[in-house]
Amino acid sequence: MSFKYALVKAMLRVTGGSRKVLRSPLEKLIADAKKKSAKNYIPELTDPDGTVAVSRTEIDGFPVVKMIHASPATPRRANLFIIGGGMVMPPSPRSIQKALLVAKQTGLDLWIPYYPLCTDYPVSRAFAMILATYRAMLAEYDAARISVLGSSSGGNLALGLPAYINFLKDKTPMPGAVIALSPGSCPATDDERQRMDALDKKDLMIPAAFMQSVEPILRHGDDSVPDFMLHLQNADFTGCPKVHFMYGSDEVLFALAPSFEAAMKKYGVPYEMIVGKGMFHCYPVFPICPEAQAGWEQMIAILRNC
């Protein structure tokens, strides 16, 4: 373990970090998230090199930031980049700045949706907006040249896109690849909950109790929300493209990795299970130490080659 990572771990153990916030009662968590979201904004970014044009559009009533290369590769390739936030927080300005770096390092056009949150809507509304965004991308790119990357709750939406297409019995073509960073699904079985509990003391960011009690937030009072949107490991992945999973071994969501592996095998989906030894939740997008930087570089390589 690098000195920097050891220091980060020690600081988070002392301060509590996001674990402290996520231990709040659900009503308080939602209220606090709404207050914080009200102060959030979409940054007006420009690429100092002039190689990527950053613009904004609206799809299904919600903003989408687009990062389009001035001299794109031929044929054009794109990524639907879904940033997590526990389904209660929108992408931060810093996350959008980081996305620009991803666009520049991969050569991909990026579409970044500010999808509807479960502070105001059931999670099914987010799934619908993500599908609408993907369909808009299909008007400009071949399906095989669109990858979908999501982190945490965004990872759930990214991997959930093929499952949603199947659920709708839709003729929308599948994307070329999915990269799911710690997909934020809820446990559905006692075995999954027990595995989460066993990892709880190691997790620096998310308490097992949050993942085991978050379903009411995701439903937002709507009992018609399909079960796969809550327990994605139980979804129908027929025809799903190759999935690249990336987990930290010391996060509670790693408890669901065996269930996702079983689902991939059941539906004949090619997949890669990448596990960062001793690493934290969504470590590739938080390159704050050498170990996480290695995850960032691996993620970028996957995107380049999808």
KEKE-3310 file (N, C-alpha, C; in steps of 0.2 Angstrom, whole numbers, plus 5000, padded with zeros to 4 digits):
npx = (5004:5003:5010:5002:4990:4988:4987:4975:4966:4967:4963:4949:4944:4944:4936:4925:4919:4909:4902:4897:4887:4879:4873:4863:4846:4834:4824:4831:4842:4838:4832:4844:4851:4844:4845:4859:4860:4853:4862:4871:4878:4879:4895:4902:4912:4927:4938:4955:4964:4956:4952:4941:4924:4913:4896:4878:4863:4846:4837:4823:4818:4828:4845:4859:4876:4887:4902:4912:4923:4933:4940:4936:4939:4938:4928:4916:4916:4908:4904:4892:4891:4889:4887:4888:4879:4872:4859:4854:4861:4866:4878:4894:4902:4916:4916:4912:4923:4932:4927:4929:4943:4943:4937:4947:4958:4954:4949:4935:4919:4909:4894:4885:4873:4862:4853:4836:4833:4831:4826:4816:4809:4804:4816:4814:4811:4823:4829:4822:4825:4839:4838:4832:4842:4852:4846:4845:4859:4861:4856:4867:4878:4884:4877:4886:4898:4896:4899:4895:4897:4897:4897:4895:4879:4877:4883:4874:4864:4870:4873:4861:4854:4855:4847:4835:4831:4828:4818:4808:4805:4811:4816:4827:4844:4858:4871:4889:4898:4899:4904:4905:4907:4908:4893:4878:4868:4854:4855:4847:4846:4848:4861:4868:4866:4873:4886:4889:4888:4899:4909:4908:4916:4927:4924:4927:4918:4904:4891:4885:4872:4866:4864:4856:4844:4840:4830:4816:4819:4823:4811:4803:4789:4783:4776:4776:4788:4799:4807:4820:4826:4829:4836:4847:4855:4847:4841:4836:4848:4849:4857:4866:4880:4898:4903:4913:4917:4922:4928:4932:4941:4938:4925:4907:4899:4905:4901:4891:4896:4898:4885:4882:4892:4886:4874:4879:4885:4873:4866:4875:4884:4898:4911:4922:4930:4936:4946:4951:4963:4962:4956:4945:4927:4922:4935:4943:4939:4943:4957:4967:4978:4993:4988:4975:4976:4982:4970:4962:4970:4968:4955:4954:4961:4952:4941:4946:4948:4936)
npy = (4994:5011:5026:5037:5032:5025:5036:5043:5033:5033:5046:5046:5036:5043:5055:5050:5053:5050:5039:5043:5052:5044:5036:5043:5045:5041:5051:5063:5062:5063:5076:5084:5081:5087:5100:5102:5099:5110:5119:5115:5116:5117:5117:5129:5124:5125:5118:5120:5117:5116:5105:5098:5101:5108:5107:5109:5101:5096:5082:5072:5081:5084:5090:5087:5085:5088:5082:5084:5079:5090:5085:5071:5053:5041:5027:5037:5037:5035:5038:5035:5042:5040:5047:5043:5045:5041:5041:5052:5064:5076:5076:5083:5099:5096:5083:5084:5091:5081:5072:5078:5076:5063:5062:5068:5059:5047:5049:5048:5054:5061:5059:5066:5063:5072:5064:5061:5062:5052:5059:5066:5058:5041:5028:5022:5033:5038:5027:5028:5040:5038:5029:5036:5045:5037:5033:5045:5046:5036:5041:5047:5039:5023:5009:4999:5006:5013:5015:5012:5019:5018:5024:5018:5022:5026:5016:5006:5011:5010:4997:4993:4997:4988:4978:4985:4988:4974:4972:4980:4974:4979:4985:4992:4993:4985:4993:4994:4990:4988:4997:4995:5002:4997:4994:5000:4991:4984:4972:4956:4944:4934:4929:4938:4950:4946:4944:4958:4963:4957:4964:4977:4983:4986:4995:5011:5021:5018:5012:4996:4995:5006:5002:4991:4997:5006:5005:5011:5025:5023:5019:5029:5030:5023:5009:5001:5000:4991:4976:4973:4985:4988:4977:4973:4962:4952:4953:4952:4948:4945:4945:4955:4966:4964:4965:4975:4974:4983:4983:4988:4978:4980:4985:4987:4984:4975:4963:4959:4955:4940:4937:4945:4939:4926:4929:4934:4923:4915:4921:4920:4931:4939:4944:4954:4953:4964:4967:4978:4975:4978:4990:5005:5010:5013:5016:5019:5031:5040:5045:5046:5041:5031:5018:5019:5027:5018:5011:5021:5022:5009:5009:5019:5013:5002:5009:5015:5004:4998)
npz = (5000:4996:5003:5002:4999:5012:5020:5015:5019:5032:5036:5031:5039:5052:5049:5044:5032:5017:5022:5035:5031:5024:5033:5039:5043:5031:5027:5031:5024:5011:5011:5014:5003:4993:4997:4994:4981:4975:4975:4966:4950:4932:4924:4914:4902:4893:4881:4882:4872:4861:4855:4858:4858:4869:4874:4877:4878:4878:4883:4884:4893:4902:4906:4895:4894:4881:4874:4860:4848:4838:4827:4823:4826:4812:4809:4818:4836:4852:4869:4881:4896:4912:4927:4944:4960:4970:4966:4971:4970:4958:4944:4949:4947:4946:4942:4929:4924:4925:4916:4904:4903:4901:4889:4881:4883:4878:4865:4862:4859:4871:4880:4892:4904:4914:4923:4929:4947:4962:4972:4968:4959:4954:4952:4939:4931:4928:4921:4910:4904:4902:4892:4882:4879:4874:4863:4856:4853:4844:4832:4828:4829:4825:4833:4837:4840:4851:4867:4884:4900:4917:4934:4950:4956:4943:4936:4938:4930:4918:4915:4917:4905:4894:4900:4902:4889:4885:4894:4889:4878:4866:4850:4849:4845:4854:4863:4860:4870:4888:4902:4919:4934:4950:4951:4957:4964:4974:4987:4986:4991:5006:5007:4999:5007:5018:5013:5011:5024:5029:5022:5027:5037:5030:5020:5014:5010:5008:5019:5023:5028:5022:5008:5010:5014:5005:4996:4997:4994:4980:4975:4977:4981:4972:4968:4957:4951:4941:4947:4943:4942:4954:4959:4950:4947:4945:4932:4915:4904:4890:4875:4878:4877:4878:4895:4906:4922:4936:4952:4969:4980:4993:4996:4999:4989:4981:4986:4977:4966:4963:4960:4949:4941:4939:4933:4921:4915:4915:4904:4894:4892:4887:4898:4909:4924:4934:4948:4960:4971:4988:4986:4985:4983:4967:4963:4951:4945:4955:4955:4966:4972:4969:4967:4964:4953:4944:4941:4935:4923:4917:4915:4905:4895:4892:4887:4876:4868:4866)
capx = (5000:5007:5010:4997:4983:4987:4985:4968:4962:4967:4958:4942:4942:4943:4931:4918:4917:4902:4899:4893:4881:4874:4870:4857:4839:4832:4821:4836:4847:4834:4832:4851:4853:4840:4848:4865:4858:4851:4868:4875:4878:4883:4900:4903:4919:4930:4944:4960:4967:4952:4951:4934:4919:4908:4890:4873:4857:4841:4834:4817:4817:4834:4851:4864:4882:4890:4909:4912:4929:4933:4942:4934:4941:4933:4922:4915:4915:4906:4903:4887:4895:4884:4890:4884:4878:4868:4852:4851:4865:4868:4886:4897:4907:4923:4915:4912:4929:4936:4924:4933:4949:4942:4936:4953:4962:4951:4947:4928:4914:4905:4887:4884:4866:4860:4847:4831:4835:4826:4824:4810:4806:4806:4821:4811:4811:4830:4830:4818:4829:4845:4837:4831:4848:4855:4842:4847:4865:4860:4855:4873:4883:4882:4877:4892:4903:4894:4900:4891:4901:4893:4900:4890:4872:4877:4885:4868:4860:4874:4872:4853:4852:4853:4841:4829:4829:4825:4811:4803:4805:4812:4820:4833:4850:4862:4877:4895:4901:4897:4909:4901:4911:4904:4886:4875:4862:4852:4855:4841:4846:4852:4868:4871:4867:4879:4893:4889:4890:4906:4914:4906:4921:4933:4922:4928:4913:4897:4889:4881:4865:4863:4862:4851:4838:4839:4824:4811:4822:4823:4804:4800:4782:4780:4777:4776:4795:4801:4811:4827:4829:4832:4840:4849:4858:4842:4839:4837:4854:4850:4860:4870:4887:4903:4903:4919:4916:4927:4926:4937:4939:4936:4919:4902:4895:4909:4897:4886:4900:4897:4878:4883:4895:4881:4870:4883:4885:4867:4864:4880:4887:4905:4912:4928:4929:4942:4945:4957:4965:4962:4953:4938:4922:4924:4942:4946:4937:4946:4964:4970:4984:4995:4984:4969:4979:4982:4963:4961:4973:4965:4948:4955:4963:4946:4937:4950:4948:4929)
capy = (5000:5017:5030:5042:5028:5024:5042:5044:5028:5035:5052:5044:5032:5048:5059:5046:5054:5049:5034:5047:5055:5039:5033:5047:5043:5042:5057:5068:5061:5066:5083:5086:5080:5092:5107:5102:5099:5116:5124:5113:5119:5114:5121:5131:5122:5125:5114:5125:5114:5117:5099:5096:5106:5106:5110:5107:5100:5093:5076:5070:5086:5085:5092:5082:5089:5084:5084:5082:5081:5094:5081:5065:5047:5039:5030:5041:5033:5039:5035:5037:5043:5041:5048:5041:5050:5037:5042:5058:5069:5076:5076:5089:5102:5093:5077:5086:5093:5075:5069:5081:5073:5056:5063:5069:5054:5041:5051:5047:5059:5060:5062:5065:5065:5074:5061:5063:5059:5049:5064:5069:5053:5034:5026:5021:5039:5039:5022:5030:5046:5036:5025:5042:5048:5032:5033:5051:5045:5031:5045:5050:5034:5016:5006:4995:5011:5017:5011:5015:5018:5021:5023:5017:5022:5027:5009:5002:5013:5008:4990:4992:4999:4982:4975:4989:4986:4968:4972:4983:4970:4984:4984:4996:4989:4985:4996:4990:4988:4992:4997:4996:5003:4996:4995:5001:4987:4982:4965:4953:4938:4934:4928:4945:4954:4943:4946:4965:4964:4955:4969:4983:4987:4988:5000:5018:5026:5016:5007:4991:4997:5010:4998:4987:5001:5012:5004:5016:5030:5022:5018:5036:5030:5020:5001:4998:5000:4984:4973:4973:4991:4988:4971:4972:4956:4947:4956:4948:4951:4942:4949:4961:4966:4962:4970:4976:4976:4986:4984:4987:4972:4982:4989:4982:4982:4969:4957:4957:4952:4934:4937:4947:4934:4921:4932:4934:4916:4912:4923:4919:4937:4939:4949:4954:4955:4967:4968:4981:4973:4983:4997:5007:5011:5017:5019:5021:5038:5044:5043:5050:5038:5027:5012:5021:5030:5012:5009:5026:5020:5003:5011:5023:5008:4999:5014:5016:4998:4995)
capz = (5000:4995:5009:5001:5001:5019:5023:5014:5022:5039:5036:5030:5046:5057:5048:5043:5025:5015:5027:5040:5028:5022:5039:5041:5042:5024:5026:5032:5018:5005:5012:5014:4996:4989:4998:4991:4974:4974:4974:4961:4943:4926:4923:4907:4901:4886:4880:4881:4866:4856:4851:4860:4859:4875:4873:4881:4875:4883:4881:4888:4898:4907:4902:4893:4892:4875:4872:4854:4845:4832:4822:4826:4822:4807:4810:4825:4842:4857:4876:4886:4902:4917:4933:4950:4965:4974:4964:4975:4969:4951:4943:4952:4942:4946:4938:4922:4922:4924:4910:4898:4903:4898:4882:4878:4883:4874:4858:4862:4860:4877:4881:4900:4906:4921:4923:4935:4953:4966:4977:4965:4954:4955:4948:4933:4927:4926:4916:4903:4901:4899:4885:4877:4877:4870:4856:4852:4851:4839:4826:4825:4829:4825:4840:4839:4841:4857:4874:4890:4906:4923:4941:4956:4953:4936:4934:4938:4924:4912:4915:4916:4899:4890:4903:4901:4882:4885:4898:4885:4872:4862:4845:4850:4845:4860:4863:4859:4876:4894:4908:4925:4939:4956:4950:4964:4965:4981:4989:4985:4995:5013:5005:4997:5013:5023:5010:5012:5031:5030:5019:5029:5040:5025:5015:5016:5008:5008:5024:5020:5030:5017:5002:5012:5016:5000:4991:4997:4990:4973:4972:4978:4982:4966:4969:4951:4949:4940:4952:4940:4943:4961:4960:4943:4946:4943:4926:4909:4900:4884:4870:4881:4874:4883:4901:4910:4929:4940:4959:4974:4984:5000:4996:5001:4983:4979:4988:4972:4960:4962:4958:4942:4937:4938:4928:4914:4913:4913:4898:4889:4891:4888:4903:4912:4931:4937:4955:4963:4978:4994:4984:4987:4979:4961:4963:4944:4944:4960:4955:4972:4975:4964:4966:4960:4946:4939:4939:4930:4916:4915:4913:4899:4890:4890:4883:4869:4864:4866)
cpx = (5004:5006:5003:4990:4982:4985:4978:4964:4961:4962:4951:4940:4940:4937:4924:4916:4910:4898:4894:4887:4876:4871:4864:4851:4837:4829:4826:4841:4844:4834:4839:4853:4850:4843:4855:4865:4856:4857:4873:4874:4881:4888:4900:4911:4921:4937:4950:4964:4963:4950:4944:4930:4914:4902:4884:4867:4852:4837:4829:4816:4822:4840:4856:4870:4885:4898:4911:4919:4929:4935:4942:4938:4936:4934:4921:4913:4913:4905:4897:4890:4891:4887:4886:4884:4873:4860:4849:4855:4867:4876:4888:4901:4913:4922:4915:4919:4933:4933:4928:4940:4949:4941:4942:4958:4960:4950:4939:4924:4910:4899:4886:4877:4865:4853:4842:4833:4829:4824:4817:4806:4808:4812:4820:4812:4818:4832:4828:4823:4836:4844:4835:4837:4852:4852:4844:4854:4865:4859:4861:4879:4880:4882:4883:4898:4901:4895:4897:4895:4897:4897:4895:4883:4872:4879:4879:4864:4863:4872:4865:4851:4850:4847:4835:4826:4825:4818:4806:4801:4806:4817:4826:4839:4855:4868:4883:4898:4898:4903:4905:4906:4907:4897:4882:4868:4861:4853:4848:4840:4849:4859:4872:4871:4872:4885:4894:4891:4897:4911:4913:4912:4927:4931:4923:4922:4906:4895:4884:4873:4862:4860:4857:4844:4836:4833:4819:4813:4821:4816:4801:4792:4779:4781:4777:4783:4797:4807:4819:4830:4831:4837:4843:4853:4853:4839:4840:4842:4855:4852:4864:4877:4892:4903:4910:4917:4922:4925:4933:4935:4937:4930:4913:4898:4899:4905:4892:4890:4899:4890:4878:4886:4890:4876:4873:4883:4879:4864:4869:4883:4894:4907:4920:4927:4935:4941:4952:4958:4966:4959:4946:4933:4923:4931:4945:4945:4939:4953:4968:4976:4986:4991:4978:4970:4979:4975:4961:4964:4970:4958:4949:4957:4957:4942:4940:4949:4941:4926)
cpy = (5006:5021:5035:5038:5027:5030:5044:5039:5031:5041:5050:5040:5037:5052:5056:5047:5053:5044:5038:5050:5050:5035:5037:5044:5045:5049:5063:5068:5064:5074:5087:5086:5086:5099:5107:5103:5106:5121:5121:5116:5115:5118:5123:5130:5123:5121:5119:5123:5115:5111:5096:5101:5104:5110:5107:5106:5097:5087:5073:5075:5087:5086:5086:5086:5084:5087:5080:5084:5084:5090:5074:5059:5045:5031:5033:5036:5037:5035:5038:5037:5045:5041:5047:5047:5047:5039:5048:5064:5070:5076:5083:5092:5099:5086:5078:5088:5086:5071:5072:5078:5066:5057:5064:5063:5048:5043:5050:5053:5057:5063:5060:5067:5067:5071:5062:5059:5056:5053:5067:5064:5046:5033:5024:5027:5040:5034:5025:5036:5043:5032:5031:5045:5044:5032:5039:5050:5040:5035:5048:5045:5027:5013:5002:5000:5015:5012:5015:5013:5022:5020:5023:5017:5022:5020:5005:5004:5011:5001:4988:4994:4993:4978:4978:4988:4979:4968:4975:4979:4975:4982:4988:4992:4990:4989:4991:4987:4991:4991:4999:4996:5003:4998:4995:4998:4986:4975:4962:4947:4938:4933:4934:4950:4952:4945:4954:4966:4962:4960:4976:4987:4989:4994:5007:5023:5024:5011:5002:4992:5001:5006:4993:4990:5006:5011:5009:5023:5029:5021:5025:5035:5026:5012:4998:4998:4993:4982:4974:4979:4992:4983:4969:4965:4950:4949:4951:4951:4948:4947:4955:4960:4964:4968:4969:4978:4978:4987:4985:4981:4974:4987:4984:4980:4976:4963:4955:4954:4945:4933:4939:4942:4928:4923:4932:4927:4913:4914:4923:4926:4937:4945:4948:4957:4958:4969:4972:4979:4978:4990:4998:5008:5016:5020:5021:5029:5043:5043:5047:5047:5033:5021:5013:5024:5024:5010:5014:5024:5014:5005:5015:5018:5004:5003:5015:5010:4995:4997)
cpz = (5000:5002:5008:5002:5008:5022:5022:5018:5030:5040:5036:5036:5051:5056:5047:5035:5023:5019:5032:5037:5026:5028:5042:5040:5034:5022:5026:5026:5012:5005:5011:5006:4992:4990:4994:4984:4971:4972:4969:4954:4938:4924:4915:4905:4894:4886:4878:4874:4860:4852:4853:4862:4864:4874:4877:4877:4880:4879:4886:4894:4903:4903:4901:4891:4886:4874:4866:4851:4839:4826:4824:4822:4817:4808:4817:4830:4848:4864:4879:4893:4908:4924:4939:4955:4970:4972:4967:4973:4961:4950:4946:4946:4941:4942:4931:4920:4921:4918:4904:4897:4900:4891:4878:4878:4879:4867:4857:4862:4867:4878:4889:4902:4913:4922:4930:4941:4957:4972:4974:4961:4956:4950:4940:4928:4924:4921:4909:4900:4899:4892:4880:4875:4873:4863:4852:4849:4845:4832:4824:4825:4828:4832:4842:4841:4847:4863:4879:4896:4911:4929:4946:4954:4946:4933:4934:4932:4918:4910:4914:4909:4894:4893:4902:4893:4881:4889:4894:4879:4866:4856:4844:4850:4852:4858:4861:4865:4882:4899:4914:4931:4946:4955:4956:4964:4972:4981:4988:4989:5002:5011:5003:5003:5017:5020:5011:5019:5032:5027:5022:5033:5036:5021:5018:5015:5009:5014:5021:5022:5025:5011:5004:5014:5011:4996:4991:4993:4983:4971:4972:4978:4977:4967:4963:4948:4947:4945:4949:4941:4950:4962:4953:4942:4944:4936:4920:4905:4893:4879:4872:4878:4880:4889:4905:4917:4932:4947:4963:4978:4991:5000:4996:4994:4979:4981:4982:4966:4959:4958:4950:4938:4935:4933:4921:4911:4911:4906:4892:4887:4892:4894:4906:4919:4934:4944:4958:4970:4983:4992:4986:4982:4973:4960:4957:4943:4950:4960:4960:4975:4969:4962:4962:4953:4941:4937:4934:4923:4913:4912:4906:4894:4888:4886:4876:4865:4863:4858)
residu = (MET:SER:PHE:LYS:TYR:ALA:LEU:VAL:LYS:ALA:MET:LEU:ARG:VAL:THR:GLY:GLY:SER:ARG:LYS:VAL:LEU:ARG:SER:PRO:LEU:GLU:LYS:LEU:ILE:ALA:ASP:ALA:LYS:LYS:LYS:SER:ALA:LYS:ASN:TYR:ILE:PRO:GLU:LEU:THR:ASP:PRO:ASP:GLY:THR:VAL:ALA:VAL:SER:ARG:THR:GLU:ILE:ASP:GLY:PHE:PRO:VAL:VAL:LYS:MET:ILE:HIS:ALA:SER:PRO:ALA:THR:PRO:ARG:ARG:ALA:ASN:LEU:PHE:ILE:ILE:GLY:GLY:GLY:MET:VAL:MET:PRO:PRO:SER:PRO:ARG:SER:ILE:GLN:LYS:ALA:LEU:LEU:VAL:ALA:LYS:GLN:THR:GLY:LEU:ASP:LEU:TRP:ILE:PRO:TYR:TYR:PRO:LEU:CYS:THR:ASP:TYR:PRO:VAL:SER:ARG:ALA:PHE:ALA:MET:ILE:LEU:ALA:THR:TYR:ARG:ALA:MET:LEU:ALA:GLU:TYR:ASP:ALA:ALA:ARG:ILE:SER:VAL:LEU:GLY:SER:SER:SER:GLY:GLY:ASN:LEU:ALA:LEU:GLY:LEU:PRO:ALA:TYR:ILE:ASN:PHE:LEU:LYS:ASP:LYS:THR:PRO:MET:PRO:GLY:ALA:VAL:ILE:ALA:LEU:SER:PRO:GLY:SER:CYS:PRO:ALA:THR:ASP:ASP:GLU:ARG:GLN:ARG:MET:ASP:ALA:LEU:ASP:LYS:LYS:ASP:LEU:MET:ILE:PRO:ALA:ALA:PHE:MET:GLN:SER:VAL:GLU:PRO:ILE:LEU:ARG:HIS:GLY:ASP:ASP:SER:VAL:PRO:ASP:PHE:MET:LEU:HIS:LEU:GLN:ASN:ALA:ASP:PHE:THR:GLY:CYS:PRO:LYS:VAL:HIS:PHE:MET:TYR:GLY:SER:ASP:GLU:VAL:LEU:PHE:ALA:LEU:ALA:PRO:SER:PHE:GLU:ALA:ALA:MET:LYS:LYS:TYR:GLY:VAL:PRO:TYR:GLU:MET:ILE:VAL:GLY:LYS:GLY:MET:PHE:HIS:CYS:TYR:PRO:VAL:PHE:PRO:ILE:CYS:PRO:GLU:ALA:GLN:ALA:GLY:TRP:GLU:GLN:MET:ILE:ALA:ILE:LEU:ARG:ASN:CYS)
# end
